[in-house]
Amino acid sequence: MKCAKLILILSAVLHIARAGEEELEALIFRLNSDVIELRNEVESSIATRCDSIRGCLKSSYDECQSAYTELQSCPSESELGIVFTVCGAGSRCNGLIDYSVSTVRIPENLAQGPDRNPTNPAVIEDVCMTLPTQRWMVKKYWEEKTFWSSLGVARPQMYFGSDTGVFRIYPGRQSEECGKYDPRTRPWYQAALPSTISNAVKPRRVIIMLDTSRSMGEKLNARSEQTKLSYMKQSVIAVLNTLSPNDSIAVIRFAEIPRLVNRPSQVPPYLWEKASKATVANIIDIVNALEVNGRSNWNDAFGFAFNLINNSLESNAAIGDESYCDLENIAVLFFSDGEYNLPAGATDESVVSFVSAKVTETENMGDNHVHMFLYTLGHNDPSGVEKKISCAVDGYWKPVLQGTSPVNVTNGYQTLFSTPMGTDAFYNYTTWSNPYNFTSGRLGYTVSSLVYDRNVEPPRFEGAVGMDVSVDAAIRVFNGTLLETEDAIKRITRDITVQNYNTTCDQQRINLTKCEIQSIRHYAGGNAAVCIPEKTQTVSTTPATLPVPVLNATTNITVAPEVDGETDGLTDFISEEAADFFEDALNCSKAFVQPCPGYEEYPTNLWRNVEMKDLTYQERVCCEVGTNEPSDDCPKLDEVASTKISKTAIFGILFASLVVVEIVGCYFCFYVRKQRANT
């Protein structure tokens, strides 16, 4: 009889466990399919980006200045799944949410116009072209109300973060910190940029070379208070923060003598190492402490770097995986100001020849592909040696001026390594982040998918979409502990990846055509970064604004419209005349993005209103549950409520007291009876 009861209990437990896993699977599959739909909507808007400009004037809601519609509401914590702690405990007071609109957040360095409007055309386009996706977000939110209610989970937020830094999130709500959110630095966005598509494919190897010679201590330009060195540090740290633990990293500082920053006394052979959190954190600390000294010897620096690469490729310990795939994608990021002093007698031609030979040597060792990115700090002269190196090795050059945000400096590097994900093989690929803190303070997961402009060759990385679920909600659905829930999510998402994306070497190979290389050159560094091959004849169709006769690797092409010569690293447009020129000279105009008609007349006021402009966060967001406008009574109402004891609590206390009295009474009776029996 006891065995039968035990079997029944175990069966019930197993049934509950299976039900929990089935519900968690349903949640994961729904978020996966929904985020792909959202990605499709954003890509559809990108395909018709010029159409969205016409209706963009005063159409979006700013995160801190705009008052929302009369449809906004003040849900409780139980309805929303979020507590606005500055407003109260979420029972009588919480924060305003508008389910009829979305909110736009822009980093403050990109919102330099009146009322925090962006001035860069690429940023304006990203705000405008994502506006049509708002209709889909609203529709999806209400369509799936029943599904999420059946799981006891609040409906997920939906959002898009662009590679320019624009962030559109639904439902609409106010931000506590204005201009501080940059999606490109958030864990969910970085998780969407995996260095490995699956366990069968090699991760990226990243070598960063930092010029710390004396000239790097000079100002970035005449108007800047920032030195080339300090700016370089910020740019490099932004790269380091995007690495995954599967990546390999080596950071080399050089002046007269090159050294690994975190292993200055190491003896050869020098090797890269896994980019673990501890390793990256240590490197960041050392990079922050770097100082300038001495003269600059580029040949020794490049020789050191390529010896490290070759030694690592020959070392099983450095390779560190058991993949059947011998493919290696190696990124070399070189930061300098274009000035070298050593070795004596060195010329631009000798430096270019030396680097070209090193690249060829490494690539001839096996299925190795070296992708070089060269950044000139404080100069934009396309006749410099770094531009020449990029043209000689199918690399990428970027002039770095004061107007370029450190986060944007390496956008070409990130774009190149995301190109495999833009192919048909990974069209429906999704990534689940590890648990991280949302801006609301809750711990949660985000499922994300990369977004591309598929009108360009190769498809151009534009950003990522995401939808999320809190850790607490996932635990409730799975009915397990935090660790059990995490394991279940990893198992389910891993099964999806293995089933759908058993990738091959060829699918991960970054093997671009000449036009595709030019496309990323232009995206990374503007028109001036494009390498024009030598021609024996002049190009009759060359427009007057562009240089005519001899076309070669250092030909300077007029850069697209800029603000004070600075583009913030975001201008990806090419004029119609320049497009014709590149088509004739390169036969690949589809590699470039042309501005929409009326480029010079893009809207300068994107916000529906700025009625909340001078109000504090509490004044903008705090509300009494059940109302639809801010309330001065919050958080006082919740503070008063918290001092009172609810009827339920009173009942619980009385019930517990009765139980205690009953137990004490029973024990007393038992004790008295026992004493009598003994006498």
C-alpha positions, 0 to 999 in steps of 0.5 A: 500500500505504501509503495503504491502511494509512493509511486502515485506521488512520484508520478505526480511530481514527474507530471508536474515537472514535464508540464513545467518543461513543456510550458517553458518550451512553449514560452521559448518557441513563442519568443523565438518565432515572435522575435523573427517576425519582429526582425522581418518587420524591421528589415521590411522597413529598411527596404522602404526606408525612404518612404518612412522619411515623409511621415517622420516629422513629429511622429516619435516619442522621446524617452524623457521629454514627450507626454504620451497619449490618453491611452496610457495606463498605470498598471499594478505590479501584478499586471505589469510584472514591473515595479517603478520603485521611485513611485512606490511598491507597485500596489497603489502606486506604479509607473505610466505605460502606454501600450499604443506607442513606442519610445525612442532612446538616443545616446546623448552624444548623438542628440545634439540638435534642439530638444535632443533631436539627432542631426546625423542623417543616418541616426534620423533614418534609423528613428524614421524607418523603425516607426512603421514597426510600431503598428506591428508591435501594438498588434502583436502585443494584443493578439498574444494576450491570451497566450501569455496570460495562460502562462501567468507571464507579463507580455514581453517588451519588444525592441530594436537597437541599431548599429548607430545607437538608436533604440526603439522599445515597446510599450512606451514608457519614460526613462529615468536616465536621459541619453544614457542608454546605448543598445550597443553596450548592453548584454542582450545586443552583444549576445546577438553578435556571437563569435561562434554560430555553433560548436562546429565552427571556430571562434574569432581571433582578435589581435589589437595593436596599440601605438603608445609612442610620444606622439599619441600623447598629443591632442586628437585635434585642435578643438579637442581636450582629449589625447589620441591615447585616451581616445584609443583606450575608449575605442579598444575597451569598447571592442574588448567588451564585445568579446565572448569567452570563446574568442581569443585575444592578444593586446600588444602595445608598441613604441620602440619595443612591442610587448603584450600588455598583460604579459610583458615579461613572457618569453617566446613563443607568444600566444593569444589566450581565451577571452575569459571575463577575468582575462578581459577585465585584467587587460582593460585595467592595464589598457586604462593605465597605459602611458606614452613613451619613445618613438614608433617602430611599426615593422617590429610591431607588425613582426611581433604580432604576426609571429604571435599569430603564427605561433598560436596557429601552430599551438594546440593549447592556443587553438583550444578546441576540438572542431573538425573545421580548420578555418581561422578568421583572424582580426588585426586591429591597428591603432596609431596616428600614422606616424612612425620613426623607426627603423631608420630608412623606413618608407611607406612602401617598405612598411606596406611591403613588409606587412603584405608579406606577413599577411601572405605568410600567415594565410599560406599556413592553412585555411587562415584569413587575416582581416586587417583594420587600421585606424588613423587617430587625428588624421583623415589623409587618404594618402597615408601609409595606413590607407595604403596597407589596407588597399594592399592586403584587402583590409579596411582603413578608418580615419578617426576624428573628434566627432566619432564616438569610440563605440562607432570606431570599430563598426567595420570590424563588427560588420565584417564578422557579422556577414556570415549571419546575413546569409540564407544559412542563418536567416532565422537564427536567434540568440538567448542571452545569459541572465542579466540586469534589465534597466528596471533592475530585474534579472532576465533573459533576452532572445535576439536576432540580427537585422540586415539591409539586404538591398546591399551586397553583402547584406549590411548589418543594421542592428538587432531586435529583442524580446525578453522574459524575467528570470522570476517569470521563467522560474514560475513557468518551469516550477524549478530553482534558478539553476534548474531553470537556467539549465532547462533554457540552455538545453532547449535553446541548444537543441534548437540551435543544433537542430537548425544550424549545424554549420559548416566551415564554408558557411562561416567563411568570410570570403568577400568579393572585391565589391563587398570589400569596398562596401565595408570599406565605405561603411567603415571609413566613408568614401575616402576609405575606398581603394580605387584600382589603377586605370590606364585610361581616364573615366569619362563619367567622373563627376567634376566634384571627384578627382579625374585622371589617374585612379590608384590606391590612394585616390581621394574621393570626396566624403559624403556630407558631414558636420564640421568634417565629422560624421561620428562614424555613421555616414554610410551614404554616397552621392548619386554622382559618386555612385556613378563614378564608383560604378564605372571605376569599380563596377559595384555601385550596389555595394553602397547606400544612396541617400533618400531624395531630399537628403538635405531636408531630413526632418530636424524635429522628430518628437511628437511633443516635449511637454515633459521637458523640464520635469523630474522622472517622478513627475513624469512617470509616477501614477496611482494604479488604475489612472492614466496620468501622473500623480503627486500623491505617489509614492506617498500612497504606498508608503501609507499602505505599507504601515497598515496591516492588511486583513489577510495578514491579520487573519494569518496572524490569528490563524497562526496564533490559534495553531500555536495555542492548539499545539501547546494545549495538546502538549500540556494535555499529553504531559499531564496524562503521562504524569498521572500514568507514572503515578 
